[in-house]
Amino acid sequence: MPLFRYFLLALIISIPSQADSGPCIGVVMAGGGLGFWQDVEKGAYQAAKELGIEVYVRGAVNEQNVKAQRSLIGAVKKRGCGALVLAPNSPERKKDVQSLRQSGIPTVYIDRDMGGEAVSIIKTDNFLAGKLAAQKMIEALNGHGKVVVLRQGSNVASTKAREEGFIQSAKSGGLEILFETYIGSTVGEARIGAQKVLAQIDEIDGIFTPNESTTIGTVASLKTLKIAGKAIHIGFDSSKLIVDAINSRQLYGVVVQQPVVIGYKGVHMAYRAMHGKPVESTVNTEVVFVTKQNLEQWQADAK
């Protein structure tokens, strides 16, 4: 096998589709390994089962790998799918969406909006979700304290909106943003990036991380530095590692989205668009703030 193909396989997670041929809806996620995207996948397959259609689900390992996502979109087109559900990882996706539309293939964005000719957007109101995280931080710190914001990546629209919502609300609520920096899009990058930053700061009252990978990576770095639980750490999204960190009080709380709903509604909206039916231009899904106090109830409600 040529070296290039080995390289491509290392970059892409291929999630088996329901069938090998036939009409379908393509679902191209920004990532593939995190619990968030696995839940998006569940929602997509749930909708497909209800609608009696095939979904062809794929996701790149690294959310910021623009070339890998373009390759996956190309695979959806070659597959003959009639619509695309896409979590775009770059403004470059606007050209791809335009090309697909010219070919009669409508695109529904999920998780974030990159502009262009998508017929519908299914996402969290990320700016407001960031503000909610800041409000909870303000409450936990009684309106004063030094806070660090550990960003994911400069070109990730969803987390950028959360970060900006958090920073704006935290400042207006009396908190000092001591430091903010990008620490990477994978758990490994985030762990290393967070550790470098946190090791240089003597006094921190709060930490905000805007997604699953930055939250898990930061929890790991705090444990390595032996300061886990000393600052109010508010993160984003859910996984077993995050739940365990909340239970052990290494993580104060997280803003949790509804990824299953996002995947489910994304496929339903794409199905409507594929058949020329009216679609909603924007659908904002709800979030909930989860701490140790309401963790069990949230888990029961989520089942």
C-alpha positions in Angstrom: 0.0 0.0 0.0 1.5 3.4 -0.9 2.7 5.6 1.9 0.1 8.2 1.1 -2.7 5.8 1.8 -1.2 4.8 5.2 -1.1 8.5 6.0 -4.7 9.0 5.1 -5.8 6.1 7.2 -4.0 7.5 10.1 -5.9 10.8 9.7 -9.4 9.4 9.3 -11.7 7.4 11.5 -14.1 5.4 9.3 -17.3 4.5 11.0 -19.1 1.7 9.1 -22.2 2.7 7.2 -25.5 0.7 7.3 -25.1 -0.5 3.8 -22.6 -0.5 0.9 -24.7 1.1 -1.7 -28.0 2.9 -2.4 -29.5 6.3 -1.8 -28.3 7.9 1.5 -27.6 11.0 3.6 -23.9 11.7 4.3 -23.0 12.7 7.8 -19.5 14.3 8.0 -18.5 15.2 11.5 -15.7 17.5 12.6 -14.2 14.8 14.7 -14.6 11.1 15.3 -13.1 9.9 18.5 -14.7 12.0 21.2 -17.9 11.1 23.1 -19.6 14.2 21.6 -19.3 12.9 18.1 -20.1 9.4 19.0 -23.4 10.7 20.4 -24.0 12.8 17.2 -23.6 9.5 15.3 -26.2 7.8 17.5 -28.7 10.5 16.8 -28.0 10.2 13.1 -28.6 6.5 13.0 -31.7 6.8 15.1 -33.2 9.3 12.6 -32.1 7.0 9.7 -33.9 4.1 11.2 -37.1 6.1 11.7 -36.9 7.4 8.1 -35.9 4.0 6.6 -32.8 5.4 4.9 -29.1 4.8 4.9 -26.6 7.2 6.6 -23.0 7.2 5.7 -21.1 8.6 8.8 -17.5 9.7 8.8 -15.3 11.9 11.0 -11.7 13.0 10.9 -9.5 12.2 13.9 -8.3 15.8 14.3 -11.1 18.4 14.2 -8.8 20.9 12.5 -7.7 18.7 9.7 -9.2 20.6 6.7 -7.9 18.3 4.0 -9.2 15.1 5.7 -12.7 16.6 6.0 -12.7 17.6 2.3 -11.8 14.0 1.4 -14.7 12.7 3.4 -17.1 15.1 1.7 -15.8 13.9 -1.6 -16.5 10.3 -0.5 -20.1 11.2 0.3 -20.6 12.7 -3.2 -19.1 9.6 -4.8 -21.4 7.5 -2.7 -24.3 9.1 -4.4 -25.9 10.5 -1.3 -28.8 12.9 -1.8 -27.9 15.3 1.1 -25.1 16.1 3.5 -25.1 16.7 7.2 -21.9 18.6 8.0 -20.0 19.9 11.0 -17.7 22.2 9.1 -14.1 22.6 10.4 -13.1 25.5 8.2 -14.5 28.5 6.3 -13.2 26.6 3.2 -16.2 24.4 3.5 -18.4 27.2 2.0 -16.9 26.3 -1.4 -17.6 22.6 -0.9 -21.2 23.3 0.1 -21.7 25.6 -2.9 -20.4 22.9 -5.2 -22.7 20.3 -3.7 -25.7 22.5 -4.0 -24.9 23.1 -7.7 -25.0 19.3 -8.0 -28.4 19.2 -6.4 -27.1 18.0 -3.0 -28.3 20.2 0.0 -26.2 20.6 3.1 -27.3 21.0 6.7 -24.7 22.3 9.1 -24.6 20.8 12.6 -22.7 22.1 15.7 -21.4 25.3 14.1 -22.1 27.8 11.3 -19.4 28.6 8.7 -21.7 30.6 6.4 -22.4 29.9 2.8 -25.3 28.0 1.2 -26.2 25.5 3.9 -30.0 25.2 4.0 -30.3 24.8 7.8 -28.1 24.9 10.9 -28.7 22.7 13.9 -26.5 23.7 16.9 -26.1 24.9 20.4 -26.3 28.7 20.8 -22.6 28.6 21.7 -22.2 32.3 22.7 -25.0 31.9 25.2 -23.6 28.6 26.4 -20.3 30.4 27.1 -22.1 33.1 29.0 -23.8 30.4 31.1 -20.4 28.9 32.0 -19.3 32.4 33.1 -22.4 32.9 35.2 -21.7 29.7 37.0 -18.1 30.7 37.5 -19.1 34.1 38.9 -21.4 32.4 41.3 -18.8 29.8 42.4 -16.2 32.6 43.0 -18.6 35.1 44.6 -18.0 37.6 41.9 -14.2 38.0 42.1 -11.1 36.0 41.1 -8.5 35.3 38.5 -9.5 33.1 35.7 -7.6 31.3 32.9 -9.3 30.5 29.5 -7.8 27.6 27.7 -9.1 27.8 24.1 -9.3 25.0 21.6 -8.3 26.5 18.2 -8.6 29.8 16.4 -10.6 28.4 13.5 -13.2 26.4 15.4 -16.3 28.5 15.2 -18.3 26.7 18.0 -15.6 26.8 20.7 -14.6 30.4 19.7 -18.2 31.5 20.3 -18.2 29.8 23.7 -14.9 31.4 24.6 -16.0 34.9 23.6 -19.3 34.5 25.5 -17.5 33.3 28.6 -14.9 36.1 28.5 -17.4 38.8 27.9 -19.7 37.7 30.7 -16.9 36.9 33.1 -15.4 40.4 32.8 -18.8 42.1 33.2 -19.4 39.9 36.3 -16.2 41.1 38.1 -13.8 38.3 37.2 -10.3 39.0 35.9 -9.2 37.1 32.8 -5.6 36.4 33.9 -4.6 34.6 30.8 -6.0 33.0 27.6 -4.3 30.8 25.1 -4.9 28.0 22.5 -3.9 24.6 23.8 -4.9 22.4 20.8 -7.7 20.3 19.4 -6.8 16.8 20.6 -6.7 15.5 24.2 -3.0 15.0 23.9 -2.3 18.5 22.6 -4.6 20.0 25.2 -2.9 18.1 28.1 0.6 19.3 27.0 -0.6 22.8 26.3 -2.5 23.2 29.5 0.3 21.8 31.6 2.8 24.3 30.1 0.5 27.2 30.8 -0.7 26.2 34.3 2.8 25.4 35.5 3.8 29.0 35.0 0.9 30.6 37.0 1.1 30.7 40.8 -2.4 31.8 41.6 -5.5 30.7 39.7 -9.1 30.8 41.0 -10.9 29.5 37.9 -10.3 27.7 34.6 -12.6 27.5 31.6 -12.2 24.9 28.9 -14.7 25.1 25.9 -15.0 21.5 24.7 -14.5 17.8 25.6 -10.9 17.5 24.5 -9.7 20.6 26.2 -11.6 19.7 29.4 -10.2 16.1 29.6 -6.7 17.3 28.7 -6.8 20.0 31.4 -8.1 17.6 34.0 -5.1 15.4 33.2 -2.6 18.2 33.4 -4.0 19.4 36.7 -3.6 15.9 38.1 0.0 15.8 36.9 0.7 19.2 38.5 -1.0 17.9 41.7 -3.4 20.9 41.8 -6.6 19.1 40.7 -9.6 20.5 42.5 -7.8 23.6 43.8 -9.4 25.9 41.2 -12.9 26.1 40.0 -12.7 24.3 36.6 -15.7 24.6 34.4 -15.6 22.7 31.1 -17.8 21.6 28.3 -19.5 18.3 27.1 -19.6 14.9 28.7 -17.8 11.6 28.7 -17.0 8.9 31.3 -13.7 10.6 32.1 -15.5 13.9 32.6 -18.2 12.3 34.8 -15.5 10.6 36.9 -13.7 14.0 37.3 -16.9 15.6 38.5 -17.6 12.8 41.0 -14.1 13.1 42.4 -14.4 16.9 42.6 -11.5 17.4 40.2 -13.9 19.2 37.9 -16.5 21.6 39.3 -19.0 21.3 36.4 -19.6 21.3 32.7 -22.0 22.8 30.2 -23.6 19.8 28.4 -25.0 19.9 25.0 -27.5 17.6 23.3 -25.3 15.8 20.6 -27.8 13.0 20.0 -30.5 15.6 19.3 -28.1 17.5 17.0 -27.4 14.4 15.0 -31.0 13.3 14.9 -32.4 16.7 13.8 -29.6 17.1 11.3 -30.6 14.0 9.4 -34.3 14.8 9.6 -33.7 18.3 8.3 -31.4 17.0 5.5 -34.1 14.4 4.6 -36.7 17.2 4.2 -34.3 19.3 2.1 -33.5 16.3 -0.1 -37.2 15.9 -0.8 -37.8 19.6 -1.4 -39.8 20.2 1.8 -39.5 23.4 3.9 -36.7 23.4 6.5 -36.0 25.6 9.5 -33.0 27.9 8.8 -31.7 27.7 12.4 -32.5 25.3 15.2 -30.8 26.0 18.6 -30.7 23.0 21.0 -30.7 23.4 24.7 -27.8 23.0 27.2 -27.7 22.2 30.9 -25.1 22.9 33.5 -24.0 19.7 35.4 -22.2 19.5 38.7 -21.9 16.8 41.4 -25.1 18.1 42.9 -27.3 17.3 39.8 -25.1 14.7 38.1 -27.3 11.7 39.0 -30.5 13.4 38.0 -28.9 14.5 34.7 -27.8 11.0 34.0 -31.3 9.6 34.7 -32.9 12.2 32.4 -30.4 11.5 29.6 -31.3 7.8 29.5 
